[in-house]
Amino acid sequence: SSGINAEYGHYRAENVCYSPYSWTIIAAMVFYIAMFATGIGTLAWTINSEIYPMWVRGYALSLSTMTNWVFNLLIAFTFLDLTRLLTKYGAFWMYTGITAVGWLLFYFKLPETRGVPLEQVEQLFS
């Protein structure tokens, strides 16, 4: 069986728990994406646009963008194997740990650039 039953001209998936509250999952996902896109999601691009010297900024931004997408691809390709190895909870706890370490590094090592002219930011990293 294909997992789909045709019932009165409508398609209904088999083995699915229908609930009047199913819409909350979609609403939560939309809310998460909206908050991420307007908050922490822009940090990587903002930090990248500030930390490189002017003479190498274009090359460095393209290299960091490529690295970002390569790691996104790597996570997508390895996630199922990782969930088999560590379980779903273990995989997400591993991601949480990596994120926590990254957050600590950024918090303690990344200098504040608010109010600093772009030309002087290079001096903060030398």
C-alpha angles and dihedrals in degrees: 000000000000094000092249126096122200106225119177092332094309127106117232124183118232124235094021125133107227117204135172086234097058090106089069091072091056092044091050091049092049090048092049093050092047093050094043093049093051096040133027094359091075095050096086092054094042094049092045092052092054109039102061124083115252094247093060102026098108094048093042094049092051091048093049091047090052090048090050092053094043090055091046088054091046091053092048092050096045102038098092093047089047092052089052091050100041102016121244092282092049093051093052092044088053090052089047091053093049090048092049092051090048091048091051092049092050093045096051102029107034112087121226111257099180109131094005114124113244091243091058097047090083089065091058091062099045 
